C-alpha cells in the first residue's frame, strides 16, 4: 500500500515538474509550502539538495522519496518557479486521542502496545495506510480464539488544526464452542485417555466450570504437542498427527475438530553415545546424562538431557552451546541409538552489568547482591543466583535479567538487570481494641533501604496503652565487601503488663547491643550479638509463679520497693533462606534458629532459644496457588544459681501467644498459663480458745484472667494462598489472600499441677488447667488479607476459634499495620 502510494505521488510530481520545465536548472532558492506542525528547518533536513545544486529528474525522485520517508507528509508535489524549487506538502494529521470501544477480550493497554508498534501514538502523525492492516490483524486475533463473527472498525474523525480522533470499534460477538472432538487412528490409548491430556474440552459436566470449551487455535496447537509428547514419552517414536480438520457450522457458533493419528510401534534405547567437545568434563557429563539403554524411548528424558548439558556448560561460560540428539532408528528390531552431539561454542565473557528501574536504590547496593562479575565468563548459575538474591531484598518487587550480545564481539555480552522497586520500609503502626486493653495505637518508622544505600535504619516511638518506648536501630548488611554485616540497637521502654493482657506489673528497661553477621554461603548466614540490659520492676502483683523470681531481689526492709537487675546477653543465630522473594514469597523455604544466654556475671542467669521455619509449595506453574507450612518452637529456662538461689527464666522473658503474628482468632497475648494466687485461710480457733494455723489443704486459689506466659512455645500453621478476588495479576506481589489454619500452645514446664489441683477455686476464677501440659493446644481457622500499602504492610484477619480453653478470649476480626504474618 505504501509502495503504491509512493509510486503514484512520485509519477504525478515528476510529471508536474517535467511539464513545468524541460531542462535541468541550478537551484537559487528552496520553498516548502503547506507546513503547519512541522518546522521549516526540520523539513529541510529531509531535502537532499541545497541552493547551488543542479536539479535533475533523478534528484526530484530523491527529494520526494526522502520527504516521504520522514512519515510527516501525506502528499508531496514538486514544482519550479524560475530557478526556485517549490515543494508543496500536505501534512499527515496528528493523533489527538485514541479510544477503544467494545473490547472485552483485549485490554486497552494491550491494544495500545500493539498500536505502538505501528507508531499509532497520541501526538504522532497518523499514517492512514496502516489502519487496514491493524483492523485485519485484530480480526485474526479474534478468529484465533474462536470468535468468527468479530468485526473491528477504525474511525478517523477530523478535528481543527489538522488533528484527528481515532476510535477503534469492536464487535466481539460470542465465541464458537467445541461441539465434538474426534481422534481417528488411535488403538493403544482410548479416546478418553487422550481427551484427559487436552486442555480443550467438549460436553463438559455442569460442575466442571473450569474447563475450556471455547475454541482457541493456540490451545489446539498446544494440545497436539501434548498428545505427541504423551506417545513419545512412552516409546512411540514414530507417532505422528497426520492431519487436523477444524470445521464450523454455517452460523459460526459450533466447532468440530478431527485429529488423524498414526501411533506406530514402541522403541527401546539400544545405545547412548555422547560426542563433541565436552570441555574436559567428559566423565561427569556422561555420568549425569539421564539417558540409559534397554529402556523405552522417552522424549521427555531426551529433552531434559539436552537442557541439562546446556545448563551445565553454561556454568563454565559457554552460554550458547548447541546440544542435539541424533536418533538412529532400527525399524527391524524397534530400537533406537541416541547420539548426543555437543558443540559448546565460544566461551562468553561479561563486559558490563547494567541496572534499570532502580530509581531509589544505588547501583552499588545492587552489585553487592550480584555474584556474576564483570570481566568473568558468563555463568547461568551465577545469574540465577544473582536474580534470587536481588529478589529477596525486601525493597525489590520484581527482578529480571537478559544478556545482550555485542555487535562484532562473538565472545562478549552485556547483562542487563531490570528491577521494580517497592516501598523499602514501613510506617510501623498498630491499631487494636480489646475488652481490657481498649484502643491502642503505636507508631514507628523502619527503612530497609535508607536513602537507597541498602542500610536498615529504624526509629520506633510507641505510645500503646501497655507501652511507651523509643528505640533506634542501624544495620549495614555489607559492612565489608565479603558481606559481613554490622548493626546496633539502643532502646528504652516503660511497660504495663496489665494493659498487655498479661499479669499486673510495671517495668522500665534500658538496652544497648551490637550484632555481627557472617555469610556462610549464598543461603546460610550466622549472627553474633551482645546486649546489655537494665531492668526495673515495680507495682507488681504477687503470683505463685513469680514470687520465687521476685524473692531473690526483694529488700526485706522495704519489700514493696522496686527491684532492679542487670544482665549481659550473648546470642548466636543461624538463618537459611531459599525463598524466591523477600516479600510475599511463593516458593522455597526459610529457617531461623537462635540461642541467647546471659553471662555468668549477670544478676540473672538464663537461656532462651527459638526455631522458626516456613516452607512454600507452589501448586500451579504461575505460583498463584501456593501452600505455606510453618512452625515456631521456643524454650527457655534458668541455669546455675546466684548466691545459692536456683535460677529460673524471668517471667518478663516468657513466651506469649495470640494475635495476628502468632495465633489468629485469639486476643493478643492471652493464650497460655495464667497467674495463680494462693489465699490462706489464716488461723483457726478451737472451742477451748486454742489458736492453730489453717491447713494448706484448705487454701483457696485465685486464677487471674490475665496470661502469665510460659517458658515453652509451639506454634504451627497451614495456609492456602489463593488469587485475590477482583485483583489483577500484576498486583499479586502487593496483595495476598490466604485461607489458614493455626494451632499452638504456650506452657510452663516448671509448673507443678499436683500442688494446686486439690485446692478449691474462688468463684471468680476460671477452671485451673495443667499449665505444664503441652497438649492443651488451641486452634483457629479463617481468612487473611495482606496488603503492602504505602505506609507498610497491613494485615486483615477474619478467624474463628476452633479449639479454645477456659479463660481464652477469642476474636473474630483483627487488623494490624506494620507486620506480615
HELIX and SHEET records of a PDB file:
HELIX    1   1 UNK A    2  UNK A   20  1                                  19    
HELIX    2   2 UNK A   40  UNK A   44  1                                   5    
HELIX    3   3 UNK A   57  UNK A   69  1                                  13    
HELIX    4   4 UNK A  108  UNK A  116  1                                   9    
HELIX    5   5 UNK A  128  UNK A  130  5                                   3    
HELIX    6   6 UNK A  131  UNK A  144  1                                  14    
HELIX    7   7 UNK A  191  UNK A  197  1                                   7    
HELIX    8   8 UNK A  217  UNK A  232  1                                  16    
HELIX    9   9 UNK A  282  UNK A  288  1                                   7    
HELIX   10  10 UNK A  299  UNK A  314  1                                  16    
HELIX   11  11 UNK A  363  UNK A  367  1                                   5    
HELIX   12  12 UNK A  380  UNK A  391  1                                  12    
HELIX   13  13 UNK A  450  UNK A  452  5                                   3    
HELIX   14  14 UNK A  497  UNK A  500  5                                   4    
HELIX   15  15 UNK A  544  UNK A  551  1                                   8    
HELIX   16  16 UNK A  651  UNK A  653  5                                   3    
HELIX   17  17 UNK A  696  UNK A  698  5                                   3    
HELIX   18  18 UNK A  729  UNK A  731  5                                   3    
HELIX   19  19 UNK A  753  UNK A  755  5                                   3    
SHEET    1   A 2 UNK A  25  UNK A  26  0                                        
SHEET    2   A 2 UNK A  54  UNK A  55 -1                                        
SHEET    1   B 3 UNK A  29  UNK A  33  0                                        
SHEET    2   B 3 UNK A  84  UNK A  91  1                                        
SHEET    3   B 3 UNK A  73  UNK A  81 -1                                        
SHEET    1   C 3 UNK A  94  UNK A 101  0                                        
SHEET    2   C 3 UNK A 163  UNK A 171  1                                        
SHEET    3   C 3 UNK A 151  UNK A 159 -1                                        
SHEET    1   D 3 UNK A 177  UNK A 184  0                                        
SHEET    2   D 3 UNK A 254  UNK A 262  1                                        
SHEET    3   D 3 UNK A 240  UNK A 248 -1                                        
SHEET    1   E 3 UNK A 268  UNK A 276  0                                        
SHEET    2   E 3 UNK A 335  UNK A 343  1                                        
SHEET    3   E 3 UNK A 322  UNK A 330 -1                                        
SHEET    1   F 3 UNK A 349  UNK A 356  0                                        
SHEET    2   F 3 UNK A 412  UNK A 421  1                                        
SHEET    3   F 3 UNK A 396  UNK A 405 -1                                        
SHEET    1   G 3 UNK A 425  UNK A 427  0                                        
SHEET    2   G 3 UNK A 438  UNK A 447 -1                                        
SHEET    3   G 3 UNK A 430  UNK A 434 -1                                        
SHEET    1   H16 UNK A 425  UNK A 427  0                                        
SHEET    2   H16 UNK A 438  UNK A 447 -1                                        
SHEET    3   H16 UNK A 456  UNK A 464 -1                                        
SHEET    4   H16 UNK A 467  UNK A 476 -1                                        
SHEET    5   H16 UNK A 485  UNK A 496 -1                                        
SHEET    6   H16 UNK A 506  UNK A 519 -1                                        
SHEET    7   H16 UNK A 524  UNK A 538 -1                                        
SHEET    8   H16 UNK A 563  UNK A 577 -1                                        
SHEET    9   H16 UNK A 588  UNK A 598 -1                                        
SHEET   10   H16 UNK A 606  UNK A 618 -1                                        
SHEET   11   H16 UNK A 626  UNK A 638 -1                                        
SHEET   12   H16 UNK A 712  UNK A 722 -1                                        
SHEET   13   H16 UNK A 735  UNK A 747 -1                                        
SHEET   14   H16 UNK A 778  UNK A 789 -1                                        
SHEET   15   H16 UNK A 792  UNK A 803 -1                                        
SHEET   16   H16 UNK A 813  UNK A 817 -1                                        
SHEET    1   I 2 UNK A 641  UNK A 642  0                                        
SHEET    2   I 2 UNK A 645  UNK A 646 -1                                        
SHEET    1   J 3 UNK A 674  UNK A 679  0                                        
SHEET    2   J 3 UNK A 700  UNK A 707 -1                                        
SHEET    3   J 3 UNK A 760  UNK A 761  1                                        
SHEET    1   K 2 UNK A 683  UNK A 685  0                                        
SHEET    2   K 2 UNK A 691  UNK A 693 -1                                        
END                                                                             
